[in-house]
Amino acid sequence: MEKSTRDAKRNLLLVSVAIITIKAFNVTVEKIPLGGLSINFDPGALGFLLAGALLYFFVTFLLYFYIDVRNLEVTKHQQEHAKQSREAPTRYNSKLNHIVAERIEGILATGQSLATAMSGPPEVTKSVRPTQIFGGRPRLVVVEISQTKGNSYSTLVRADDPALFENIDDLIAQTTRTFWWRIKANELWHRVSSLRVAWTYRFRIFFVDGVFPALLALYALAALFNFVSLDWIRSYSPTLKTTSVIVK
């Protein structure tokens, strides 16, 4: 929030608390010494001054707050958190793909290796059927196996070794089933974390900085004109006991 809005909120809170305190505890000012003179001070004058100050700060605060809300800027913390949330699926998917790749390489024969990553387009190869990897979203896992014999290099497709690719299919399906709870937990964690950050800023901006000062000002104004009773404050307010010590 802008400094002008914070200043208006502070002044509004001070005047509101002062009015509630004066009305709740019957604080009155009878005389004000001024230059050796004692001036009788009508309590109605104090109420008028407080009401005028309260209305002025209330209207000023509403205007400044409205302007600030219309021009809110995303904080650095929000930007960094949003970036992490956007990148989280990619990071976790890469981690899971790395695990799958290591397991596939573990069942390959001598001279065979995993040639490509697992995110290629369908036209690259028809080696492995589409499967679900991250967060329940369909993702085509493309596996291309290269084979070296002597100085020759070739790429295996499903028709060349159906048994091998069936084993790869089963391995990918098994790995996906094994890690499904981690996938869901990771996605849920980042979703909840994003909501937490968003609602934390909304609560601070709209309630702490907006609704609360405005409601307190309206309550103080109602108390000033005797529309509400403040007797409950005296019932629940702490008391400061005075202890007298006599020294002989």
ABEGO torsion letter per residue (X at the ends): XBAAAAAAAAAAAAAAAAAAAAAAAGBBBABBBBGGBBBBBBAAAAAAAAAAAAAAAAAAAAAAAAAAAAABBBBAAAAAAAAAAAAAAAAAAAAAAAAAAAAAAAABBBGBBBABBAABBAAABAABBBBBABGGBBBBBBBBBBBBBEABBBBBBAAABAAAAAAAAAAAAAAAAAAAAAAAAAAAAAAAAAAAAAAAAAAAAAAAAAAAAAAAAAAAAAAAAGABBAAAAAAABBBBBBBBBBBX
